[in-house]
Amino acid sequence: MRLLVFTDLDNCLLDHDTYDWRPAMPALNRLRALGAEVILTTSKTAAEALPLQGEIGLAGAVIAENGGLIVWADGRRRWLGRPVSEIREALDEAAAEAGAGIHPFGRMSVEEVAARTSLPPERAPLALARESSEPFVLLTPEREGALRTALEARGIRLTRGGRFHHALAHEGKHAAVALLIEEARAAGPAETIGLGDGLNDEGFLRLVDSPIVMPGAHAAILMERLPQALLAPAAGPAGWNEAVLMRLDRANWTG
Ligand SMILES: [Mg+2]
């Protein structure tokens, strides 16, 4: 039986502030021993996620930009949605129509992205290498509904991650996760675990056999919407570690 683990990064496998993942090593080692595939499922760009995947020692697919891009282990890439240039144009138009103040990534300097994300300065340019989604700061939160409507009229979705709003033209993380689950199950039986903390994670947490919600600002809403989910004992990689080990123990996955 194949085991696929789809995981969000910030506040999940990575510490929200330090981006450290090492407290999750015991669970990652056990997953490796089981031959499980850990699939980073993130709003980050492929340029950010792929080096991180290498650093953590994972070998499998990566879902970047909230599902806008899948990169397989053999290097194949598939883009879902529309190119970022079109999304930026539609976002500007929609914001003007909705009377919403926005500050998108496309207009931020490397220094500003580093400051807003607490990313080390050498990693910030990678966060700017967008291909199929645009993160932005919504300066007028009271215009969120109007902005959403104006974006939807242009075929663009609005979603929320831990730090930013995101405009995208694809369905979100869950469509990419569904595609990979379908691909795995075409080859044989596969069990799936998912870990996330954001509203943009809800869709894929709904798809997996074992959803795990990480504590954070949206945990209460997620737990209400996903009553079958396990709430991790803590946020970040330490909680990720414990929750995954608990889940493996409960299912008697040993390796
Ligand atoms: Mg997150």
Residues whose N, C-alpha, C, O or C-beta is under 5 A from the ligand:
A	BS01	MG	D8 L9 D10 N11 G162 D197 G198
